[in-house]
Amino acid sequence: MLTAGIMLTLTFVSCDDKLIPIEQVPEAAHTYVRKNYPGKRIIIAKKDRELFNTTYDATLDNGLKLTFDSKGSFVNIKRQAK
């Protein structure tokens, strides 16, 4: 009799996405916004924590959504402003 074994690997990822005070966004992100989007400001900030990675999502007052890494370095644009 032949028995086949199936290995199931489960990956548990800790996610914690929450709104945070704008002051908690790293200063490097604020500097990036001031330099690249003069006159615009962050109006909504969210911290996304996963098991080995933390990012910040920042929504500007023109609707643009930017993502920054844990140190405040620019990662990408999630949505262009209209």
PDB file of N, CA, C and O in Angstrom, chain B, residues numbered from 101:
ATOM      1  N   MET B 101       0.848  -1.169   0.000  1.00  0.00           N
ATOM      2  CA  MET B 101       0.000   0.000   0.000  1.00  0.00           C
ATOM      3  C   MET B 101       0.904   1.246   0.000  1.00  0.00           C
ATOM      4  O   MET B 101       1.874   1.320   0.753  1.00  0.00           O
ATOM      5  N   LEU B 102       0.573   2.200  -0.839  1.00  0.00           N
ATOM      6  CA  LEU B 102       1.354   3.425  -0.978  1.00  0.00           C
ATOM      7  C   LEU B 102       0.615   4.561  -0.279  1.00  0.00           C
ATOM      8  O   LEU B 102      -0.565   4.800  -0.537  1.00  0.00           O
ATOM      9  N   THR B 103       1.303   5.239   0.586  1.00  0.00           N
ATOM     10  CA  THR B 103       0.690   6.361   1.293  1.00  0.00           C
ATOM     11  C   THR B 103       1.360   7.650   0.847  1.00  0.00           C
ATOM     12  O   THR B 103       2.582   7.791   0.906  1.00  0.00           O
ATOM     13  N   ALA B 104       0.562   8.554   0.415  1.00  0.00           N
ATOM     14  CA  ALA B 104       1.089   9.867  -0.006  1.00  0.00           C
ATOM     15  C   ALA B 104       0.858  10.861   1.112  1.00  0.00           C
ATOM     16  O   ALA B 104      -0.242  10.966   1.656  1.00  0.00           O
ATOM     17  N   GLY B 105       1.888  11.574   1.440  1.00  0.00           N
ATOM     18  CA  GLY B 105       1.779  12.604   2.475  1.00  0.00           C
ATOM     19  C   GLY B 105       1.725  13.982   1.849  1.00  0.00           C
ATOM     20  O   GLY B 105       2.432  14.262   0.881  1.00  0.00           O
ATOM     21  N   ILE B 106       0.910  14.817   2.387  1.00  0.00           N
ATOM     22  CA  ILE B 106       0.799  16.195   1.912  1.00  0.00           C
ATOM     23  C   ILE B 106       1.231  17.104   3.039  1.00  0.00           C
ATOM     24  O   ILE B 106       0.722  17.024   4.157  1.00  0.00           O
ATOM     25  N   MET B 107       2.180  17.969   2.728  1.00  0.00           N
ATOM     26  CA  MET B 107       2.649  18.912   3.735  1.00  0.00           C
ATOM     27  C   MET B 107       1.969  20.256   3.503  1.00  0.00           C
ATOM     28  O   MET B 107       2.020  20.814   2.407  1.00  0.00           O
ATOM     29  N   LEU B 108       1.360  20.739   4.506  1.00  0.00           N
ATOM     30  CA  LEU B 108       0.684  22.027   4.438  1.00  0.00           C
ATOM     31  C   LEU B 108       1.472  23.011   5.279  1.00  0.00           C
ATOM     32  O   LEU B 108       1.696  22.792   6.470  1.00  0.00           O
ATOM     33  N   THR B 109       1.881  24.075   4.661  1.00  0.00           N
ATOM     34  CA  THR B 109       2.623  25.108   5.371  1.00  0.00           C
ATOM     35  C   THR B 109       1.740  26.328   5.518  1.00  0.00           C
ATOM     36  O   THR B 109       1.246  26.875   4.533  1.00  0.00           O
ATOM     37  N   LEU B 110       1.550  26.740   6.730  1.00  0.00           N
ATOM     38  CA  LEU B 110       0.760  27.936   7.006  1.00  0.00           C
ATOM     39  C   LEU B 110       1.701  29.064   7.364  1.00  0.00           C
ATOM     40  O   LEU B 110       2.640  28.888   8.141  1.00  0.00           O
ATOM     41  N   THR B 111       1.446  30.192   6.803  1.00  0.00           N
ATOM     42  CA  THR B 111       2.229  31.371   7.109  1.00  0.00           C
ATOM     43  C   THR B 111       1.333  32.353   7.846  1.00  0.00           C
ATOM     44  O   THR B 111       0.281  32.760   7.353  1.00  0.00           O
ATOM     45  N   PHE B 112       1.768  32.713   9.011  1.00  0.00           N
ATOM     46  CA  PHE B 112       1.005  33.675   9.797  1.00  0.00           C
ATOM     47  C   PHE B 112       1.681  35.032   9.678  1.00  0.00           C
ATOM     48  O   PHE B 112       2.864  35.185   9.982  1.00  0.00           O
ATOM     49  N   VAL B 113       0.926  35.986   9.240  1.00  0.00           N
ATOM     50  CA  VAL B 113       1.447  37.335   9.074  1.00  0.00           C
ATOM     51  C   VAL B 113       0.670  38.245  10.003  1.00  0.00           C
ATOM     52  O   VAL B 113      -0.560  38.277   9.989  1.00  0.00           O
ATOM     53  N   SER B 114       1.402  38.971  10.798  1.00  0.00           N
ATOM     54  CA  SER B 114       0.779  39.917  11.707  1.00  0.00           C
ATOM     55  C   SER B 114       0.585  41.235  10.978  1.00  0.00           C
ATOM     56  O   SER B 114       1.557  41.870  10.570  1.00  0.00           O
ATOM     57  N   CYS B 115      -0.638  41.640  10.816  1.00  0.00           N
ATOM     58  CA  CYS B 115      -0.920  42.903  10.138  1.00  0.00           C
ATOM     59  C   CYS B 115      -1.587  43.860  11.106  1.00  0.00           C
ATOM     60  O   CYS B 115      -2.482  43.483  11.862  1.00  0.00           O
ATOM     61  N   ASP B 116      -1.147  45.069  11.069  1.00  0.00           N
ATOM     62  CA  ASP B 116      -1.729  46.088  11.925  1.00  0.00           C
ATOM     63  C   ASP B 116      -1.773  47.374  11.115  1.00  0.00           C
ATOM     64  O   ASP B 116      -0.790  48.113  11.062  1.00  0.00           O
ATOM     65  N   ASP B 117      -2.899  47.640  10.492  1.00  0.00           N
ATOM     66  CA  ASP B 117      -3.078  48.845   9.699  1.00  0.00           C
ATOM     67  C   ASP B 117      -3.939  49.801  10.504  1.00  0.00           C
ATOM     68  O   ASP B 117      -5.087  49.495  10.825  1.00  0.00           O
ATOM     69  N   LYS B 118      -3.385  50.957  10.830  1.00  0.00           N
ATOM     70  CA  LYS B 118      -4.196  51.880  11.615  1.00  0.00           C
ATOM     71  C   LYS B 118      -3.842  53.328  11.301  1.00  0.00           C
ATOM     72  O   LYS B 118      -2.718  53.654  10.918  1.00  0.00           O
ATOM     73  N   LEU B 119      -4.833  54.170  11.475  1.00  0.00           N
ATOM     74  CA  LEU B 119      -4.613  55.602  11.333  1.00  0.00           C
ATOM     75  C   LEU B 119      -3.739  56.068  12.483  1.00  0.00           C
ATOM     76  O   LEU B 119      -3.871  55.607  13.617  1.00  0.00           O
ATOM     77  N   ILE B 120      -2.849  56.987  12.167  1.00  0.00           N
ATOM     78  CA  ILE B 120      -1.949  57.524  13.182  1.00  0.00           C
ATOM     79  C   ILE B 120      -1.924  59.044  13.077  1.00  0.00           C
ATOM     80  O   ILE B 120      -2.285  59.603  12.041  1.00  0.00           O
ATOM     81  N   PRO B 121      -1.502  59.712  14.141  1.00  0.00           N
ATOM     82  CA  PRO B 121      -1.325  61.166  14.042  1.00  0.00           C
ATOM     83  C   PRO B 121      -0.259  61.482  12.988  1.00  0.00           C
ATOM     84  O   PRO B 121       0.731  60.762  12.868  1.00  0.00           O
ATOM     85  N   ILE B 122      -0.459  62.532  12.247  1.00  0.00           N
ATOM     86  CA  ILE B 122       0.450  62.924  11.174  1.00  0.00           C
ATOM     87  C   ILE B 122       1.874  63.127  11.705  1.00  0.00           C
ATOM     88  O   ILE B 122       2.842  62.895  10.980  1.00  0.00           O
ATOM     89  N   GLU B 123       2.005  63.547  12.933  1.00  0.00           N
ATOM     90  CA  GLU B 123       3.319  63.779  13.531  1.00  0.00           C
ATOM     91  C   GLU B 123       4.122  62.486  13.668  1.00  0.00           C
ATOM     92  O   GLU B 123       5.342  62.540  13.823  1.00  0.00           O
ATOM     93  N   GLN B 124       3.466  61.323  13.613  1.00  0.00           N
ATOM     94  CA  GLN B 124       4.174  60.050  13.755  1.00  0.00           C
ATOM     95  C   GLN B 124       4.780  59.552  12.439  1.00  0.00           C
ATOM     96  O   GLN B 124       5.541  58.585  12.439  1.00  0.00           O
ATOM     97  N   VAL B 125       4.452  60.198  11.330  1.00  0.00           N
ATOM     98  CA  VAL B 125       5.078  59.857  10.058  1.00  0.00           C
ATOM     99  C   VAL B 125       6.535  60.317  10.137  1.00  0.00           C
ATOM    100  O   VAL B 125       6.796  61.434  10.585  1.00  0.00           O
ATOM    101  N   PRO B 126       7.493  59.481   9.713  1.00  0.00           N
ATOM    102  CA  PRO B 126       8.905  59.884   9.808  1.00  0.00           C
ATOM    103  C   PRO B 126       9.182  61.224   9.130  1.00  0.00           C
ATOM    104  O   PRO B 126       8.582  61.547   8.105  1.00  0.00           O
ATOM    105  N   GLU B 127      10.086  61.990   9.706  1.00  0.00           N
ATOM    106  CA  GLU B 127      10.415  63.329   9.196  1.00  0.00           C
ATOM    107  C   GLU B 127      10.882  63.286   7.745  1.00  0.00           C
ATOM    108  O   GLU B 127      10.624  64.221   6.987  1.00  0.00           O
ATOM    109  N   ALA B 128      11.560  62.225   7.353  1.00  0.00           N
ATOM    110  CA  ALA B 128      12.028  62.122   5.965  1.00  0.00           C
ATOM    111  C   ALA B 128      10.856  62.141   4.986  1.00  0.00           C
ATOM    112  O   ALA B 128      10.986  62.668   3.880  1.00  0.00           O
ATOM    113  N   ALA B 129       9.726  61.581   5.373  1.00  0.00           N
ATOM    114  CA  ALA B 129       8.540  61.606   4.508  1.00  0.00           C
ATOM    115  C   ALA B 129       7.995  63.026   4.392  1.00  0.00           C
ATOM    116  O   ALA B 129       7.608  63.462   3.307  1.00  0.00           O
ATOM    117  N   HIS B 130       7.965  63.742   5.507  1.00  0.00           N
ATOM    118  CA  HIS B 130       7.506  65.137   5.476  1.00  0.00           C
ATOM    119  C   HIS B 130       8.433  65.980   4.582  1.00  0.00           C
ATOM    120  O   HIS B 130       7.968  66.829   3.821  1.00  0.00           O
ATOM    121  N   THR B 131       9.731  65.737   4.684  1.00  0.00           N
ATOM    122  CA  THR B 131      10.703  66.450   3.857  1.00  0.00           C
ATOM    123  C   THR B 131      10.461  66.156   2.384  1.00  0.00           C
ATOM    124  O   THR B 131      10.507  67.064   1.553  1.00  0.00           O
ATOM    125  N   TYR B 132      10.204  64.897   2.055  1.00  0.00           N
ATOM    126  CA  TYR B 132       9.921  64.508   0.670  1.00  0.00           C
ATOM    127  C   TYR B 132       8.695  65.245   0.137  1.00  0.00           C
ATOM    128  O   TYR B 132       8.705  65.737  -0.991  1.00  0.00           O
ATOM    129  N   VAL B 133       7.651  65.320   0.939  1.00  0.00           N
ATOM    130  CA  VAL B 133       6.422  66.009   0.514  1.00  0.00           C
ATOM    131  C   VAL B 133       6.701  67.491   0.297  1.00  0.00           C
ATOM    132  O   VAL B 133       6.293  68.053  -0.719  1.00  0.00           O
ATOM    133  N   ARG B 134       7.388  68.131   1.236  1.00  0.00           N
ATOM    134  CA  ARG B 134       7.690  69.563   1.089  1.00  0.00           C
ATOM    135  C   ARG B 134       8.511  69.838  -0.164  1.00  0.00           C
ATOM    136  O   ARG B 134       8.266  70.823  -0.861  1.00  0.00           O
ATOM    137  N   LYS B 135       9.482  68.979  -0.458  1.00  0.00           N
ATOM    138  CA  LYS B 135      10.368  69.170  -1.604  1.00  0.00           C
ATOM    139  C   LYS B 135       9.664  68.891  -2.938  1.00  0.00           C
ATOM    140  O   LYS B 135       9.835  69.643  -3.897  1.00  0.00           O
ATOM    141  N   ASN B 136       8.883  67.825  -3.000  1.00  0.00           N
ATOM    142  CA  ASN B 136       8.301  67.384  -4.269  1.00  0.00           C
ATOM    143  C   ASN B 136       6.874  67.868  -4.519  1.00  0.00           C
ATOM    144  O   ASN B 136       6.401  67.843  -5.655  1.00  0.00           O
ATOM    145  N   TYR B 137       6.198  68.300  -3.481  1.00  0.00           N
ATOM    146  CA  TYR B 137       4.819  68.795  -3.608  1.00  0.00           C
ATOM    147  C   TYR B 137       4.664  70.077  -2.799  1.00  0.00           C
ATOM    148  O   TYR B 137       3.943  70.103  -1.801  1.00  0.00           O
ATOM    149  N   PRO B 138       5.346  71.151  -3.232  1.00  0.00           N
ATOM    150  CA  PRO B 138       5.305  72.410  -2.488  1.00  0.00           C
ATOM    151  C   PRO B 138       3.861  72.887  -2.274  1.00  0.00           C
ATOM    152  O   PRO B 138       3.035  72.857  -3.187  1.00  0.00           O
ATOM    153  N   GLY B 139       3.593  73.316  -1.073  1.00  0.00           N
ATOM    154  CA  GLY B 139       2.266  73.826  -0.751  1.00  0.00           C
ATOM    155  C   GLY B 139       1.260  72.744  -0.387  1.00  0.00           C
ATOM    156  O   GLY B 139       0.138  73.056   0.011  1.00  0.00           O
ATOM    157  N   LYS B 140       1.643  71.477  -0.515  1.00  0.00           N
ATOM    158  CA  LYS B 140       0.745  70.377  -0.157  1.00  0.00           C
ATOM    159  C   LYS B 140       1.142  69.853   1.212  1.00  0.00           C
ATOM    160  O   LYS B 140       2.278  70.025   1.654  1.00  0.00           O
ATOM    161  N   ARG B 141       0.196  69.215   1.870  1.00  0.00           N
ATOM    162  CA  ARG B 141       0.494  68.675   3.193  1.00  0.00           C
ATOM    163  C   ARG B 141      -0.213  67.338   3.385  1.00  0.00           C
ATOM    164  O   ARG B 141      -1.197  67.026   2.713  1.00  0.00           O
ATOM    165  N   ILE B 142       0.311  66.574   4.307  1.00  0.00           N
ATOM    166  CA  ILE B 142      -0.291  65.282   4.642  1.00  0.00           C
ATOM    167  C   ILE B 142      -1.523  65.550   5.496  1.00  0.00           C
ATOM    168  O   ILE B 142      -1.447  66.255   6.502  1.00  0.00           O
ATOM    169  N   ILE B 143      -2.665  64.980   5.089  1.00  0.00           N
ATOM    170  CA  ILE B 143      -3.886  65.167   5.875  1.00  0.00           C
ATOM    171  C   ILE B 143      -4.378  63.863   6.520  1.00  0.00           C
ATOM    172  O   ILE B 143      -5.143  63.898   7.484  1.00  0.00           O
ATOM    173  N   ILE B 144      -3.940  62.719   5.991  1.00  0.00           N
ATOM    174  CA  ILE B 144      -4.291  61.425   6.572  1.00  0.00           C
ATOM    175  C   ILE B 144      -3.042  60.564   6.561  1.00  0.00           C
ATOM    176  O   ILE B 144      -2.348  60.489   5.547  1.00  0.00           O
ATOM    177  N   ALA B 145      -2.750  59.917   7.677  1.00  0.00           N
ATOM    178  CA  ALA B 145      -1.578  59.041   7.763  1.00  0.00           C
ATOM    179  C   ALA B 145      -2.000  57.685   8.321  1.00  0.00           C
ATOM    180  O   ALA B 145      -2.819  57.591   9.235  1.00  0.00           O
ATOM    181  N   LYS B 146      -1.416  56.644   7.744  1.00  0.00           N
ATOM    182  CA  LYS B 146      -1.710  55.291   8.184  1.00  0.00           C
ATOM    183  C   LYS B 146      -0.404  54.522   8.286  1.00  0.00           C
ATOM    184  O   LYS B 146       0.459  54.632   7.415  1.00  0.00           O
ATOM    185  N   LYS B 147      -0.264  53.751   9.340  1.00  0.00           N
ATOM    186  CA  LYS B 147       0.910  52.912   9.531  1.00  0.00           C
ATOM    187  C   LYS B 147       0.496  51.473   9.264  1.00  0.00           C
ATOM    188  O   LYS B 147      -0.439  50.961   9.879  1.00  0.00           O
ATOM    189  N   ASP B 148       1.204  50.822   8.338  1.00  0.00           N
ATOM    190  CA  ASP B 148       0.928  49.435   7.977  1.00  0.00           C
ATOM    191  C   ASP B 148       2.066  48.574   8.510  1.00  0.00           C
ATOM    192  O   ASP B 148       3.201  48.663   8.041  1.00  0.00           O
ATOM    193  N   ARG B 149       1.748  47.745   9.492  1.00  0.00           N
ATOM    194  CA  ARG B 149       2.779  46.884  10.074  1.00  0.00           C
ATOM    195  C   ARG B 149       2.506  45.438   9.709  1.00  0.00           C
ATOM    196  O   ARG B 149       1.410  44.918   9.921  1.00  0.00           O
ATOM    197  N   GLU B 150       3.521  44.807   9.160  1.00  0.00           N
ATOM    198  CA  GLU B 150       3.484  43.384   8.883  1.00  0.00           C
ATOM    199  C   GLU B 150       4.605  42.751   9.691  1.00  0.00           C
ATOM    200  O   GLU B 150       5.301  43.433  10.443  1.00  0.00           O
ATOM    201  N   LEU B 151       4.774  41.468   9.534  1.00  0.00           N
ATOM    202  CA  LEU B 151       5.737  40.746  10.356  1.00  0.00           C
ATOM    203  C   LEU B 151       7.142  41.347  10.296  1.00  0.00           C
ATOM    204  O   LEU B 151       7.753  41.584  11.338  1.00  0.00           O
ATOM    205  N   PHE B 152       7.660  41.595   9.097  1.00  0.00           N
ATOM    206  CA  PHE B 152       9.019  42.122   8.958  1.00  0.00           C
ATOM    207  C   PHE B 152       9.080  43.450   8.228  1.00  0.00           C
ATOM    208  O   PHE B 152      10.154  43.849   7.778  1.00  0.00           O
ATOM    209  N   ASN B 153       7.968  44.140   8.098  1.00  0.00           N
ATOM    210  CA  ASN B 153       7.940  45.340   7.290  1.00  0.00           C
ATOM    211  C   ASN B 153       6.942  46.345   7.851  1.00  0.00           C
ATOM    212  O   ASN B 153       5.836  45.981   8.250  1.00  0.00           O
ATOM    213  N   THR B 154       7.338  47.588   7.876  1.00  0.00           N
ATOM    214  CA  THR B 154       6.446  48.676   8.270  1.00  0.00           C
ATOM    215  C   THR B 154       6.484  49.724   7.173  1.00  0.00           C
ATOM    216  O   THR B 154       7.557  50.118   6.717  1.00  0.00           O
ATOM    217  N   THR B 155       5.309  50.175   6.749  1.00  0.00           N
ATOM    218  CA  THR B 155       5.226  51.260   5.782  1.00  0.00           C
ATOM    219  C   THR B 155       4.237  52.294   6.288  1.00  0.00           C
ATOM    220  O   THR B 155       3.416  52.024   7.165  1.00  0.00           O
ATOM    221  N   TYR B 156       4.336  53.477   5.717  1.00  0.00           N
ATOM    222  CA  TYR B 156       3.422  54.567   6.034  1.00  0.00           C
ATOM    223  C   TYR B 156       2.713  54.988   4.762  1.00  0.00           C
ATOM    224  O   TYR B 156       3.354  55.201   3.733  1.00  0.00           O
ATOM    225  N   ASP B 157       1.399  55.109   4.824  1.00  0.00           N
ATOM    226  CA  ASP B 157       0.613  55.649   3.725  1.00  0.00           C
ATOM    227  C   ASP B 157       0.220  57.058   4.110  1.00  0.00           C
ATOM    228  O   ASP B 157      -0.311  57.297   5.194  1.00  0.00           O
ATOM    229  N   ALA B 158       0.486  57.985   3.210  1.00  0.00           N
ATOM    230  CA  ALA B 158       0.184  59.394   3.471  1.00  0.00           C
ATOM    231  C   ALA B 158      -0.692  59.928   2.353  1.00  0.00           C
ATOM    232  O   ALA B 158      -0.336  59.839   1.177  1.00  0.00           O
ATOM    233  N   THR B 159      -1.830  60.479   2.720  1.00  0.00           N
ATOM    234  CA  THR B 159      -2.722  61.110   1.754  1.00  0.00           C
ATOM    235  C   THR B 159      -2.523  62.610   1.845  1.00  0.00           C
ATOM    236  O   THR B 159      -2.636  63.201   2.919  1.00  0.00           O
ATOM    237  N   LEU B 160      -2.225  63.219   0.704  1.00  0.00           N
ATOM    238  CA  LEU B 160      -2.024  64.666   0.669  1.00  0.00           C
ATOM    239  C   LEU B 160      -3.351  65.383   0.475  1.00  0.00           C
ATOM    240  O   LEU B 160      -4.352  64.770   0.104  1.00  0.00           O
ATOM    241  N   ASP B 161      -3.349  66.686   0.728  1.00  0.00           N
ATOM    242  CA  ASP B 161      -4.595  67.460   0.618  1.00  0.00           C
ATOM    243  C   ASP B 161      -5.097  67.601  -0.816  1.00  0.00           C
ATOM    244  O   ASP B 161      -6.185  68.133  -1.034  1.00  0.00           O
ATOM    245  N   ASN B 162      -4.319  67.130  -1.805  1.00  0.00           N
ATOM    246  CA  ASN B 162      -4.809  67.121  -3.193  1.00  0.00           C
ATOM    247  C   ASN B 162      -5.308  65.734  -3.602  1.00  0.00           C
ATOM    248  O   ASN B 162      -5.653  65.524  -4.765  1.00  0.00           O
ATOM    249  N   GLY B 163      -5.352  64.781  -2.657  1.00  0.00           N
ATOM    250  CA  GLY B 163      -5.858  63.444  -2.919  1.00  0.00           C
ATOM    251  C   GLY B 163      -4.795  62.432  -3.295  1.00  0.00           C
ATOM    252  O   GLY B 163      -5.098  61.245  -3.423  1.00  0.00           O
ATOM    253  N   LEU B 164      -3.566  62.864  -3.474  1.00  0.00           N
ATOM    254  CA  LEU B 164      -2.481  61.961  -3.833  1.00  0.00           C
ATOM    255  C   LEU B 164      -2.138  61.065  -2.646  1.00  0.00           C
ATOM    256  O   LEU B 164      -2.037  61.538  -1.514  1.00  0.00           O
ATOM    257  N   LYS B 165      -1.959  59.768  -2.908  1.00  0.00           N
ATOM    258  CA  LYS B 165      -1.604  58.824  -1.845  1.00  0.00           C
ATOM    259  C   LYS B 165      -0.198  58.308  -2.093  1.00  0.00           C
ATOM    260  O   LYS B 165       0.088  57.723  -3.138  1.00  0.00           O
ATOM    261  N   LEU B 166       0.672  58.529  -1.126  1.00  0.00           N
ATOM    262  CA  LEU B 166       2.070  58.133  -1.217  1.00  0.00           C
ATOM    263  C   LEU B 166       2.372  57.069  -0.176  1.00  0.00           C
ATOM    264  O   LEU B 166       1.751  57.035   0.887  1.00  0.00           O
ATOM    265  N   THR B 167       3.325  56.202  -0.483  1.00  0.00           N
ATOM    266  CA  THR B 167       3.773  55.195   0.470  1.00  0.00           C
ATOM    267  C   THR B 167       5.246  55.429   0.767  1.00  0.00           C
ATOM    268  O   THR B 167       6.040  55.709  -0.132  1.00  0.00           O
ATOM    269  N   PHE B 168       5.599  55.309   2.051  1.00  0.00           N
ATOM    270  CA  PHE B 168       6.971  55.480   2.521  1.00  0.00           C
ATOM    271  C   PHE B 168       7.370  54.261   3.334  1.00  0.00           C
ATOM    272  O   PHE B 168       6.524  53.602   3.937  1.00  0.00           O
ATOM    273  N   ASP B 169       8.672  53.963   3.347  1.00  0.00           N
ATOM    274  CA  ASP B 169       9.132  52.834   4.155  1.00  0.00           C
ATOM    275  C   ASP B 169       9.251  53.251   5.616  1.00  0.00           C
ATOM    276  O   ASP B 169       8.884  54.367   5.981  1.00  0.00           O
ATOM    277  N   SER B 170       9.761  52.357   6.442  1.00  0.00           N
ATOM    278  CA  SER B 170       9.813  52.602   7.886  1.00  0.00           C
ATOM    279  C   SER B 170      10.698  53.781   8.273  1.00  0.00           C
ATOM    280  O   SER B 170      10.549  54.339   9.360  1.00  0.00           O
ATOM    281  N   LYS B 171      11.625  54.166   7.383  1.00  0.00           N
ATOM    282  CA  LYS B 171      12.504  55.301   7.666  1.00  0.00           C
ATOM    283  C   LYS B 171      12.022  56.593   7.018  1.00  0.00           C
ATOM    284  O   LYS B 171      12.616  57.654   7.211  1.00  0.00           O
ATOM    285  N   GLY B 172      10.938  56.497   6.246  1.00  0.00           N
ATOM    286  CA  GLY B 172      10.388  57.684   5.609  1.00  0.00           C
ATOM    287  C   GLY B 172      10.844  57.895   4.185  1.00  0.00           C
ATOM    288  O   GLY B 172      10.585  58.949   3.605  1.00  0.00           O
ATOM    289  N   SER B 173      11.521  56.910   3.603  1.00  0.00           N
ATOM    290  CA  SER B 173      11.948  57.015   2.204  1.00  0.00           C
ATOM    291  C   SER B 173      10.768  56.695   1.293  1.00  0.00           C
ATOM    292  O   SER B 173       9.987  55.785   1.572  1.00  0.00           O
ATOM    293  N   PHE B 174      10.644  57.446   0.205  1.00  0.00           N
ATOM    294  CA  PHE B 174       9.554  57.252  -0.743  1.00  0.00           C
ATOM    295  C   PHE B 174       9.614  55.852  -1.354  1.00  0.00           C
ATOM    296  O   PHE B 174      10.681  55.376  -1.743  1.00  0.00           O
ATOM    297  N   VAL B 175       8.436  55.194  -1.433  1.00  0.00           N
ATOM    298  CA  VAL B 175       8.331  53.864  -2.039  1.00  0.00           C
ATOM    299  C   VAL B 175       7.554  53.934  -3.344  1.00  0.00           C
ATOM    300  O   VAL B 175       8.052  53.520  -4.391  1.00  0.00           O
ATOM    301  N   ASN B 176       6.326  54.460  -3.283  1.00  0.00           N
ATOM    302  CA  ASN B 176       5.531  54.571  -4.504  1.00  0.00           C
ATOM    303  C   ASN B 176       4.323  55.471  -4.314  1.00  0.00           C
ATOM    304  O   ASN B 176       4.020  55.930  -3.213  1.00  0.00           O
ATOM    305  N   ILE B 177       3.645  55.704  -5.429  1.00  0.00           N
ATOM    306  CA  ILE B 177       2.404  56.462  -5.422  1.00  0.00           C
ATOM    307  C   ILE B 177       1.279  55.441  -5.572  1.00  0.00           C
ATOM    308  O   ILE B 177       1.251  54.665  -6.527  1.00  0.00           O
ATOM    309  N   LYS B 178       0.367  55.454  -4.628  1.00  0.00           N
ATOM    310  CA  LYS B 178      -0.742  54.509  -4.698  1.00  0.00           C
ATOM    311  C   LYS B 178      -1.840  54.990  -5.617  1.00  0.00           C
ATOM    312  O   LYS B 178      -2.482  54.185  -6.292  1.00  0.00           O
ATOM    313  N   ARG B 179      -2.065  56.288  -5.654  1.00  0.00           N
ATOM    314  CA  ARG B 179      -3.130  56.825  -6.504  1.00  0.00           C
ATOM    315  C   ARG B 179      -2.764  58.238  -6.888  1.00  0.00           C
ATOM    316  O   ARG B 179      -2.367  59.044  -6.046  1.00  0.00           O
ATOM    317  N   GLN B 180      -2.901  58.533  -8.166  1.00  0.00           N
ATOM    318  CA  GLN B 180      -2.645  59.882  -8.648  1.00  0.00           C
ATOM    319  C   GLN B 180      -3.770  60.820  -8.216  1.00  0.00           C
ATOM    320  O   GLN B 180      -4.924  60.408  -8.099  1.00  0.00           O
ATOM    321  N   ALA B 181      -3.432  62.048  -7.987  1.00  0.00           N
ATOM    322  CA  ALA B 181      -4.431  63.066  -7.671  1.00  0.00           C
ATOM    323  C   ALA B 181      -5.252  63.353  -8.915  1.00  0.00           C
ATOM    324  O   ALA B 181      -4.750  63.256 -10.035  1.00  0.00           O
ATOM    325  N   LYS B 182      -6.498  63.703  -8.720  1.00  0.00           N
ATOM    326  CA  LYS B 182      -7.383  64.036  -9.847  1.00  0.00           C
ATOM    327  C   LYS B 182      -7.298  65.490 -10.184  1.00  0.00           C
ATOM    328  O   LYS B 182      -7.973  65.951 -11.104  1.00  0.00           O
TER     329      LYS B 182
END
